[in-house]
Amino acid sequence: MTSPTKPRGRPSVPEEEVKKQIICSAMALLFDKGYDATTIEAVASHAGVAKKTVYRFAKNKEELLGLSVRNWTDNYAPLLQSDPTDKNDVLPALRKLLAAICGQALSVTAVKMFRLLNTEFPGKDDLLKKYTENGIARGQQLLTEWITRQQKQGWLPMLPADTSAKVILAMCVAEPLRQAAIGITHPVEKADIEAHLDSYMPFILLIFRQGDE
């Protein structure tokens, strides 16, 4: 009896792993070689995949870099689409959401991106647009929608949800990101996120308590 023939070639890699590899390569090239050098061909070579594989995810480098930024918000978006089951769980749930956001938005990669966008280079306008759409605006939108759902349950005061989201993210993310980018502080490591949020949660609690009065 003959044994079954083993399939030839490399074992298939899960699609998400391929996507992650391509995104990591795009970011590495962007920060190390610059915007002009971050071509589809260069990303494919760096990631060790065919160009057609990269084109499965993005039709050009602008779209690929936008996808790379969107990946940050993709990593925490599912949390912002789930809701607590009790009013007492709202603030702990919000803290958990903010921890996930900070883990992406205050990472070494995010700080490098912020620094890059504060310099002049060909293609800056396109990259800034993708960064705003897929990072800042999407993060604010997701948090605004989450706050709105809790307000409809009667679990958060009826303050303007979009303004609340912007204020919270300004405190927890925008200002710390700016300080890290100019070298006043360091990017926030995952192990330090809880301590980072300890500084801001009392103010967030105060905002919502004032809104209840």
SULNOR-V196498 format. One record per residue. RES is the residue in three letters. SS is DSSP state (hx for helix, st for strand, lp for the rest). D_CENTER is the distance of its C-alpha to the mean C-alpha in Angstrom with 2 decimals. Layout:
res->RES ss->SS d_center->D_CENTER
res->RES ss->SS d_center->D_CENTER
//
This chain:
res->MET ss->lp d_center->54.73
res->THR ss->lp d_center->52.01
res->SER ss->lp d_center->48.51
res->PRO ss->lp d_center->45.65
res->THR ss->lp d_center->44.30
res->LYS ss->lp d_center->40.89
res->PRO ss->lp d_center->38.38
res->ARG ss->lp d_center->38.05
res->GLY ss->lp d_center->35.06
res->ARG ss->lp d_center->31.73
res->PRO ss->lp d_center->30.24
res->SER ss->lp d_center->27.54
res->VAL ss->lp d_center->23.93
res->PRO ss->lp d_center->21.62
res->GLU ss->hx d_center->19.63
res->GLU ss->hx d_center->16.22
res->GLU ss->hx d_center->17.39
res->VAL ss->hx d_center->18.49
res->LYS ss->hx d_center->15.25
res->LYS ss->hx d_center->13.40
res->GLN ss->hx d_center->16.33
res->ILE ss->hx d_center->16.22
res->ILE ss->hx d_center->12.59
res->CYS ss->hx d_center->13.45
res->SER ss->hx d_center->16.64
res->ALA ss->hx d_center->15.29
res->MET ss->hx d_center->13.22
res->ALA ss->hx d_center->16.30
res->LEU ss->hx d_center->18.65
res->LEU ss->hx d_center->16.85
res->PHE ss->hx d_center->16.99
res->ASP ss->hx d_center->20.37
res->LYS ss->hx d_center->22.25
res->GLY ss->lp d_center->20.82
res->TYR ss->lp d_center->19.80
res->ASP ss->lp d_center->23.26
res->ALA ss->lp d_center->23.39
res->THR ss->lp d_center->20.20
res->THR ss->lp d_center->22.23
res->ILE ss->hx d_center->22.02
res->GLU ss->hx d_center->25.06
res->ALA ss->hx d_center->23.66
res->VAL ss->hx d_center->20.43
res->ALA ss->hx d_center->22.71
res->SER ss->hx d_center->25.04
res->HIS ss->hx d_center->22.50
res->ALA ss->hx d_center->21.00
res->GLY ss->lp d_center->24.57
res->VAL ss->lp d_center->24.41
res->ALA ss->lp d_center->26.39
res->LYS ss->hx d_center->25.33
res->LYS ss->hx d_center->25.83
res->THR ss->hx d_center->23.20
res->VAL ss->hx d_center->20.56
res->TYR ss->hx d_center->22.03
res->ARG ss->lp d_center->21.41
res->PHE ss->lp d_center->17.70
res->ALA ss->lp d_center->18.08
res->LYS ss->lp d_center->21.30
res->ASN ss->lp d_center->20.70
res->LYS ss->hx d_center->18.60
res->GLU ss->hx d_center->17.14
res->GLU ss->hx d_center->15.87
res->LEU ss->hx d_center->14.71
res->LEU ss->hx d_center->12.66
res->GLY ss->hx d_center->11.20
res->LEU ss->hx d_center->10.48
res->SER ss->hx d_center->8.87
res->VAL ss->hx d_center->6.31
res->ARG ss->hx d_center->6.25
res->ASN ss->hx d_center->5.91
res->TRP ss->hx d_center->2.33
res->THR ss->hx d_center->3.49
res->ASP ss->hx d_center->6.53
res->ASN ss->hx d_center->6.43
res->TYR ss->hx d_center->7.09
res->ALA ss->hx d_center->8.74
res->PRO ss->hx d_center->12.02
res->LEU ss->hx d_center->12.49
res->LEU ss->hx d_center->12.42
res->GLN ss->lp d_center->14.97
res->SER ss->lp d_center->17.34
res->ASP ss->lp d_center->19.75
res->PRO ss->lp d_center->22.02
res->THR ss->lp d_center->25.65
res->ASP ss->lp d_center->27.32
res->LYS ss->hx d_center->27.17
res->ASN ss->hx d_center->27.33
res->ASP ss->hx d_center->24.09
res->VAL ss->hx d_center->22.05
res->LEU ss->hx d_center->21.25
res->PRO ss->hx d_center->20.64
res->ALA ss->hx d_center->18.26
res->LEU ss->hx d_center->16.49
res->ARG ss->hx d_center->16.33
res->LYS ss->hx d_center->14.85
res->LEU ss->hx d_center->12.06
res->LEU ss->hx d_center->11.48
res->ALA ss->hx d_center->11.72
res->ALA ss->hx d_center->8.89
res->ILE ss->hx d_center->6.64
res->CYS ss->hx d_center->8.47
res->GLY ss->hx d_center->8.22
res->GLN ss->hx d_center->4.76
res->ALA ss->hx d_center->5.54
res->LEU ss->lp d_center->9.08
res->SER ss->lp d_center->9.27
res->VAL ss->hx d_center->11.96
res->THR ss->hx d_center->10.04
res->ALA ss->hx d_center->8.10
res->VAL ss->hx d_center->11.65
res->LYS ss->hx d_center->13.31
res->MET ss->hx d_center->11.53
res->PHE ss->hx d_center->12.53
res->ARG ss->hx d_center->15.94
res->LEU ss->hx d_center->16.39
res->LEU ss->hx d_center->15.84
res->ASN ss->lp d_center->18.52
res->THR ss->lp d_center->21.00
res->GLU ss->lp d_center->23.04
res->PHE ss->lp d_center->22.86
res->PRO ss->lp d_center->23.80
res->GLY ss->lp d_center->21.08
res->LYS ss->hx d_center->19.21
res->ASP ss->hx d_center->19.60
res->ASP ss->hx d_center->18.14
res->LEU ss->hx d_center->15.05
res->LEU ss->hx d_center->14.66
res->LYS ss->hx d_center->15.08
res->LYS ss->hx d_center->12.40
res->TYR ss->hx d_center->9.93
res->THR ss->hx d_center->11.29
res->GLU ss->hx d_center->11.49
res->ASN ss->hx d_center->8.25
res->GLY ss->hx d_center->6.02
res->ILE ss->hx d_center->8.64
res->ALA ss->hx d_center->10.97
res->ARG ss->hx d_center->9.11
res->GLY ss->hx d_center->7.64
res->GLN ss->hx d_center->11.27
res->GLN ss->hx d_center->12.81
res->LEU ss->hx d_center->11.50
res->LEU ss->hx d_center->12.67
res->THR ss->hx d_center->15.77
res->GLU ss->hx d_center->16.70
res->TRP ss->hx d_center->16.47
res->ILE ss->hx d_center->18.65
res->THR ss->hx d_center->20.98
res->ARG ss->hx d_center->21.64
res->GLN ss->hx d_center->22.59
res->GLN ss->hx d_center->24.81
res->LYS ss->hx d_center->26.56
res->GLN ss->lp d_center->27.43
res->GLY ss->lp d_center->28.89
res->TRP ss->lp d_center->26.64
res->LEU ss->lp d_center->25.12
res->PRO ss->lp d_center->27.20
res->MET ss->lp d_center->27.25
res->LEU ss->lp d_center->25.53
res->PRO ss->lp d_center->23.66
res->ALA ss->hx d_center->20.43
res->ASP ss->hx d_center->18.52
res->THR ss->hx d_center->19.97
res->SER ss->hx d_center->19.25
res->ALA ss->hx d_center->15.52
res->LYS ss->hx d_center->15.57
res->VAL ss->hx d_center->17.80
res->ILE ss->hx d_center->15.87
res->LEU ss->hx d_center->12.58
res->ALA ss->hx d_center->14.94
res->MET ss->hx d_center->16.54
res->CYS ss->hx d_center->13.89
res->VAL ss->hx d_center->11.19
res->ALA ss->hx d_center->12.78
res->GLU ss->hx d_center->16.05
res->PRO ss->hx d_center->15.06
res->LEU ss->hx d_center->12.72
res->ARG ss->hx d_center->15.80
res->GLN ss->hx d_center->18.12
res->ALA ss->hx d_center->16.37
res->ALA ss->hx d_center->16.28
res->ILE ss->lp d_center->20.00
res->GLY ss->lp d_center->20.94
res->ILE ss->lp d_center->22.07
res->THR ss->lp d_center->19.88
res->HIS ss->lp d_center->17.93
res->PRO ss->lp d_center->14.26
res->VAL ss->lp d_center->13.90
res->GLU ss->lp d_center->14.72
res->LYS ss->hx d_center->13.87
res->ALA ss->hx d_center->17.58
res->ASP ss->hx d_center->17.53
res->ILE ss->hx d_center->14.88
res->GLU ss->hx d_center->17.68
res->ALA ss->hx d_center->19.94
res->HIS ss->hx d_center->17.43
res->LEU ss->hx d_center->17.20
res->ASP ss->hx d_center->21.00
res->SER ss->hx d_center->21.39
res->TYR ss->hx d_center->19.76
res->MET ss->hx d_center->20.58
res->PRO ss->hx d_center->24.25
res->PHE ss->hx d_center->23.48
res->ILE ss->hx d_center->21.29
res->LEU ss->hx d_center->24.17
res->LEU ss->hx d_center->26.63
res->ILE ss->hx d_center->24.96
res->PHE ss->hx d_center->25.29
res->ARG ss->hx d_center->28.74
res->GLN ss->hx d_center->29.98
res->GLY ss->hx d_center->28.89
res->ASP ss->hx d_center->31.04
res->GLU ss->lp d_center->34.12
//
